[in-house]
Amino acid sequence: MLELSFIRSNKERVIQGLKTRNFTDENLKVVDEILALDEVRRNSQTELDNNLAESKQLSNEIGGLYKQGKREEADSMKEQVARLKEQSKELESRMKEAVEKIEELLLGVPNIPHESVPVGTTADDNEVFKAWENPLPDLGPDALPHWELAKKYNIFDLDLGVKLTGSGFPVYRGKGARLERALINFFLDEATNAGYEEIAPPLMVNHDTAKATGQLPDKEGQMYYVERDDLYLIPTAEVPVTNLYRDVIVDEKDFPIKLTGYTPCFRREAGSYGAHVRGLNRVHQFDKVEIVQIAHPDSSYEQLNQMLAHVSGLLDKLELPYRILRLCGGDMGFTSALTFDFEVWSAAQKRWLEVSSVSNFETYQSNRLKVRFKDGKQTRLAHTLNGSALALARIVAALLENNQTPEGIQIPEVLKPYTRFEMID
């Protein structure tokens, strides 16, 4: 959530940022509406403070007047104090109403994009930040997509998932299940070796937790909801892991705080048809290792670059061709100030598959979370960052397709100590 003081001091920057996110002139009226309500709130607060001060002064004088026998004057002052108290109640009500309306409007305003975010409306307008410079693998016309490889080698079963749960819930079997577990352990080991503390969080969160990281109210339709318990299944480990520091004042010397966690992720995304969503390309449950940082505002973009390097290192070790995109204003997440997407090349499908988003949220999440630090006598909001390191479903898809041979599917060298087999055949 944007800081009200930031909007007040940087109105034109906020408007320009929202234009980068393709806000229309009608949508932009929300900025003036917020500022007008803030003016009501501030004026009411000033008037209330004056009323309370005057009421206190009059109350102190009333007793003395009674002692002096000036009953009529004292009674008049009592009536004046009573009127001030009634006015104060009205002012408090007006302030509360303004504050509630401001928060409601702020929850609907996305983060302001970083100055480097390109203008654009859809994924087609994203900028290639780092291209893959080597030739892409060409497996020839007989290459099989991963969903056919899965049937051939009994790696995962989507039909069984439909039987047990529904569409989009794959069942991994045999070496497929061991490959999934190997990838999780590899990603966690790489994260802990890079200084991230491993967290095993709950898979369901309450409303406050989902709201604090921006899933609510923006992504409510994408989350699975357990109505009886008023809990949400997590769409990513980012949600519970970042919330570990909700309402915490962090010691500045502890920056950057680096956390990682493996969880299944649950997403009720709108379904569509076609080869681009077949197999593991789009599922409702998938495994993912997340990296999260809580950083000093002065160094958060340096930390973002380190996170990009970490994810790049994982893909290099898996020997997967990849590219990095800088997302445009229209394709960027609601809470992000700057997002980079990693895409791996799927050799059989001959298309790029998104496997990671790495983002800096600056103070947008931390303002909701109230994660702060002491900077001298001043209390400031920290910056929060996160990234997928990595999302497994599409990584598995690319590994299966890119490493297929007539004899079977070869396992990348870095994974062999984890899988304890070299080939799926």
C-alpha positions in Angstrom: 0.0 0.0 0.0 1.3 3.4 -0.9 2.2 5.7 1.9 -0.2 8.6 2.2 2.6 11.0 2.9 4.3 9.9 -0.3 1.2 10.6 -2.4 0.8 14.0 -0.7 4.5 15.0 -1.5 4.8 13.3 -4.9 1.4 13.7 -6.6 2.7 14.1 -10.1 5.1 11.2 -9.8 2.2 9.0 -8.5 0.0 10.1 -11.5 2.8 9.4 -14.0 3.4 6.0 -12.4 -0.2 5.1 -12.6 -0.2 6.1 -16.3 2.7 3.7 -16.8 0.3 1.1 -15.4 -2.3 2.3 -18.0 -4.7 4.1 -15.6 -7.2 6.1 -17.5 -8.1 9.7 -16.7 -11.2 8.4 -14.9 -9.1 6.0 -12.8 -6.6 8.7 -12.0 -9.3 10.7 -10.2 -8.6 8.4 -7.2 -5.5 10.4 -6.4 -7.4 13.6 -6.0 -10.1 11.8 -4.0 -7.5 10.4 -1.6 -5.9 13.8 -1.2 -9.2 15.5 -0.6 -10.1 13.0 2.1 -6.7 13.5 3.6 -7.4 17.2 3.8 -10.7 16.5 5.6 -8.9 14.2 8.0 -6.1 16.7 8.7 -8.5 19.7 9.1 -10.7 17.6 11.4 -7.7 16.6 13.5 -6.6 20.3 13.8 -10.1 21.4 14.8 -10.4 18.4 17.2 -7.1 19.3 18.9 -8.2 22.9 19.3 -11.6 21.8 20.8 -9.9 19.4 23.3 -7.5 22.1 24.4 -10.2 24.7 24.8 -12.5 22.2 26.6 -9.6 21.3 29.0 -8.9 25.0 29.7 -12.6 25.8 30.4 -13.0 22.7 32.6 -10.0 23.9 34.7 -11.6 27.3 35.2 -15.1 26.1 36.1 -14.2 24.9 39.6 -12.6 28.2 40.4 -15.6 30.2 39.3 -17.9 28.1 41.6 -15.6 28.7 44.5 -15.8 32.4 43.8 -19.6 32.3 43.8 -19.8 33.0 40.0 -22.3 30.3 39.4 -24.0 31.8 36.4 -20.6 32.2 34.6 -19.6 28.7 35.6 -22.9 27.2 34.3 -22.4 29.0 31.0 -18.9 27.6 30.7 -20.3 24.1 31.4 -22.7 24.4 28.6 -19.8 25.6 26.3 -17.8 22.5 27.3 -20.7 20.3 26.5 -21.1 21.8 23.1 -17.4 21.3 22.5 -17.6 17.7 23.4 -20.5 17.2 21.0 -18.5 18.9 18.3 -15.5 16.7 19.1 -17.6 13.5 18.7 -18.7 14.7 15.3 -15.1 15.5 14.4 -13.9 12.1 15.6 -16.6 10.4 13.5 -15.7 12.5 10.4 -12.0 11.6 10.9 -12.7 7.9 11.3 -14.9 7.9 8.2 -12.2 9.7 6.2 -9.5 7.3 7.4 -11.5 4.2 6.6 -12.3 5.6 3.1 -8.7 6.5 2.5 -7.5 3.0 3.4 -10.2 1.5 1.2 -9.1 3.6 -1.8 -5.4 3.0 -1.1 -5.9 -0.8 -1.2 -7.1 -0.4 -4.8 -4.1 1.7 -5.9 -1.1 -0.4 -7.2 2.5 0.3 -6.5 4.3 3.0 -8.4 6.6 1.5 -11.0 10.4 2.1 -10.8 11.7 4.6 -13.4 13.2 1.7 -15.4 9.9 0.0 -16.0 9.0 0.1 -19.7 5.6 1.5 -20.9 3.3 -1.2 -22.3 0.0 -2.9 -21.9 0.6 -6.6 -22.3 3.3 -9.3 -22.2 4.2 -8.5 -25.8 5.5 -5.1 -24.6 8.0 -6.6 -22.0 11.6 -5.8 -22.6 14.3 -8.5 -23.1 16.7 -7.6 -20.3 19.1 -10.5 -20.9 18.8 -12.6 -24.1 20.0 -16.2 -24.6 23.0 -15.7 -26.9 23.8 -19.3 -27.8 21.9 -21.4 -30.4 18.7 -22.9 -29.0 18.5 -26.7 -28.9 16.9 -28.3 -32.0 15.7 -31.8 -31.3 14.2 -32.4 -34.7 10.7 -33.2 -35.8 10.4 -36.4 -33.6 10.9 -34.5 -30.3 8.0 -35.2 -27.9 6.4 -32.6 -25.6 6.7 -33.3 -21.9 3.1 -34.6 -21.5 3.8 -37.4 -24.1 7.2 -38.1 -22.4 5.3 -38.4 -19.1 3.1 -41.2 -20.6 6.0 -42.9 -22.3 8.2 -43.1 -19.1 5.5 -43.0 -16.4 6.8 -39.7 -15.0 3.5 -38.0 -14.0 -0.2 -38.7 -14.6 -2.7 -35.9 -15.1 -5.6 -38.3 -15.5 -5.1 -39.7 -12.1 -5.0 -36.1 -10.8 -8.4 -35.5 -12.3 -9.6 -38.7 -10.6 -8.3 -37.7 -7.2 -9.0 -34.0 -7.3 -9.6 -32.3 -10.7 -7.9 -30.8 -13.7 -4.6 -29.2 -12.9 -3.4 -31.5 -10.1 -0.7 -33.8 -11.4 0.4 -37.0 -9.7 4.2 -37.6 -10.0 5.3 -41.3 -10.0 8.5 -43.2 -9.7 11.5 -41.4 -11.1 9.2 -38.4 -11.8 8.5 -38.1 -8.0 12.2 -38.5 -7.2 13.1 -35.8 -9.8 10.6 -33.4 -8.2 12.1 -34.1 -4.7 15.6 -33.8 -6.1 14.9 -30.4 -7.6 13.3 -29.1 -4.3 16.4 -30.2 -2.3 18.8 -28.8 -4.9 17.1 -25.4 -4.9 16.9 -25.3 -1.0 20.6 -26.3 -0.7 21.6 -23.6 -3.2 19.5 -21.0 -1.3 20.9 -21.9 2.1 24.4 -21.9 0.7 23.7 -18.3 -0.5 22.9 -17.3 3.1 19.1 -17.7 3.1 17.5 -19.1 6.3 15.2 -22.0 5.5 11.6 -21.7 6.7 8.9 -24.4 6.6 5.7 -22.3 6.8 2.0 -23.2 7.1 0.2 -23.8 3.8 -2.9 -21.9 4.8 -3.0 -18.3 6.0 -5.6 -15.9 7.5 -7.1 -12.8 5.9 -4.6 -10.4 7.6 -1.6 -12.4 6.3 -2.9 -12.5 2.7 -3.8 -8.8 2.9 -0.4 -7.7 4.2 1.5 -9.0 1.2 -1.1 -7.8 -1.3 -2.9 -10.9 -2.3 -6.1 -9.4 -0.9 -8.1 -7.7 -2.2 -6.3 -7.9 -5.6 -6.0 -11.7 -6.1 -8.9 -13.0 -4.2 -10.4 -14.8 -7.2 -7.1 -16.7 -7.7 -6.9 -18.1 -4.2 -8.5 -21.3 -2.8 -10.6 -20.3 0.2 -11.6 -22.6 3.1 -14.9 -20.8 4.1 -15.6 -22.7 7.3 -12.2 -21.7 8.8 -11.8 -18.4 7.0 -8.4 -19.4 5.7 -6.7 -19.3 2.3 -4.4 -21.8 0.7 -1.2 -20.1 -0.1 -0.4 -19.1 -3.8 3.3 -18.9 -2.9 5.6 -19.2 0.1 6.1 -15.4 -0.2 2.9 -14.9 1.8 3.6 -16.6 5.1 7.4 -16.1 4.9 7.3 -12.4 4.5 4.6 -12.1 7.2 7.0 -13.5 9.7 8.1 -9.9 10.1 4.7 -8.3 10.2 4.5 -5.6 12.9 8.2 -6.0 13.7 10.8 -3.3 14.1 14.0 -4.8 12.6 17.5 -4.0 13.9 19.3 -2.2 11.1 22.4 -4.3 11.5 20.4 -7.4 10.6 19.8 -6.2 7.0 19.4 -7.9 4.6 17.2 -10.6 6.1 17.3 -13.5 3.7 14.6 -16.3 3.9 13.8 -19.2 1.8 11.0 -21.8 1.9 9.7 -24.7 -0.1 5.9 -25.1 -0.3 3.3 -26.5 -2.6 1.4 -23.5 -4.2 -2.3 -23.4 -5.0 -3.7 -21.1 -7.7 -7.3 -21.1 -8.9 -6.3 -19.4 -12.2 -8.8 -19.0 -15.1 -8.7 -22.0 -17.3 -8.1 -21.9 -21.1 -7.5 -24.4 -23.9 -4.7 -25.1 -26.3 -1.2 -26.6 -26.3 0.2 -23.6 -24.4 -1.6 -24.8 -21.2 -1.2 -28.6 -21.7 0.7 -30.8 -19.4 2.5 -28.9 -16.7 2.3 -25.6 -18.5 -0.5 -24.4 -16.2 -1.6 -26.3 -13.1 -3.5 -25.5 -10.0 -1.0 -27.1 -7.6 2.8 -27.0 -8.1 5.9 -27.0 -6.0 8.1 -24.0 -5.6 11.1 -22.7 -3.6 10.8 -19.0 -2.8 13.5 -16.6 -1.7 12.5 -13.5 0.3 14.5 -10.5 1.4 13.8 -7.7 3.8 16.3 -5.0 3.0 17.5 -1.5 3.8 15.9 1.0 1.3 19.4 2.2 0.3 20.5 -1.2 -0.8 17.4 -3.0 -2.0 18.2 -2.7 -5.7 21.6 -4.1 -5.1 19.9 -7.1 -3.4 17.5 -7.4 -6.3 20.6 -7.8 -8.6 22.0 -10.5 -6.3 18.7 -12.3 -6.5 18.7 -12.2 -10.3 22.2 -13.6 -10.2 21.1 -16.4 -7.8 18.3 -17.5 -10.1 20.5 -17.2 -13.2 23.0 -19.5 -11.4 20.4 -22.1 -10.8 19.4 -22.2 -14.5 23.0 -22.3 -15.6 23.7 -25.3 -13.4 20.6 -27.1 -14.8 21.9 -26.3 -18.3 18.6 -24.8 -19.4 18.6 -22.0 -22.0 16.9 -19.0 -20.5 16.2 -15.3 -20.9 15.3 -12.5 -18.5 12.5 -10.0 -19.2 11.9 -6.7 -17.6 8.1 -6.4 -17.3 6.2 -3.4 -18.6 3.8 -1.4 -16.6 0.7 -3.2 -17.9 2.1 -6.7 -17.2 3.6 -6.1 -13.8 2.1 -7.4 -10.6 -0.1 -5.1 -8.5 2.4 -4.8 -5.6 5.6 -4.7 -7.5 7.8 -1.6 -8.2 10.1 -3.6 -10.6 9.8 -7.2 -11.8 12.0 -9.5 -13.9 10.7 -12.7 -15.3 12.9 -15.7 -16.1 11.8 -17.9 -19.1 13.3 -21.2 -20.1 13.3 -22.6 -23.6 11.0 -25.6 -24.1 12.7 -27.5 -27.0 9.8 -29.7 -28.0 7.1 -27.0 -27.7 9.5 -24.4 -29.2 8.4 -21.7 -26.8 9.5 -19.8 -23.7 8.1 -20.9 -20.4 8.0 -18.5 -17.4 9.7 -20.2 -14.4 10.4 -17.3 -12.0 9.5 -13.7 -11.2 11.9 -11.6 -9.1 10.5 -8.4 -7.7 11.3 -5.4 -5.5 8.2 -4.1 -3.8 10.0 -1.2 -2.1 7.8 0.0 0.8 4.5 -1.1 -0.8 4.3 -4.4 1.2 6.1 -3.2 4.2 3.6 -0.4 4.7 0.9 -3.0 5.0 3.1 -5.3 7.0 4.4 -2.5 9.2 7.9 -3.9 9.0 10.2 -1.0 10.1 13.6 -0.1 11.4 15.2 2.7 13.4 17.3 5.1 11.4 18.6 7.3 14.2 15.6 8.8 15.9 13.4 8.2 12.8 11.4 5.0 12.2 11.4 4.0 8.5 9.8 1.3 6.4 12.0 -1.5 5.1 11.9 -2.7 1.5 10.7 -6.2 0.7 11.8 -8.4 -2.3 11.0 -11.9 -3.4 11.6 -14.3 -6.2 10.9 -17.9 -7.4 14.0 -20.0 -7.1 12.4 -21.9 -8.7 8.9 -23.0 -9.7 9.1 -26.7 -10.5 6.3 -27.5 -12.9 7.7 -25.8 -15.9 11.3 -26.5 -14.9 10.3 -30.2 -15.0 8.6 -29.7 -18.4 11.7 -28.0 -19.9 14.1 -30.6 -18.3 12.1 -33.5 -19.8 11.9 -32.0 -23.2 15.4 -30.6 -23.6 17.1 -33.7 -22.3 15.2 -36.4 -24.2 17.3 -38.9 -26.2 16.3 -42.1 -28.1 17.4 -44.0 -25.0 15.5 -41.9 -22.4 15.7 -38.6 -20.6 19.1 -37.6 -19.3 19.5 -36.1 -15.8 21.6 -32.9 -15.6 24.9 -33.5 -13.9 24.1 -31.2 -10.9 21.0 -33.2 -10.1 22.6 -36.7 -10.2 23.7 -36.6 -6.5 20.1 -35.8 -5.6 18.2 -38.2 -8.0 20.7 -41.0 -7.6 20.0 -42.0 -11.1 21.3 -40.7 -14.5 18.5 -41.5 -16.8 14.7 -41.8 -16.9 14.0 -44.8 -19.2 
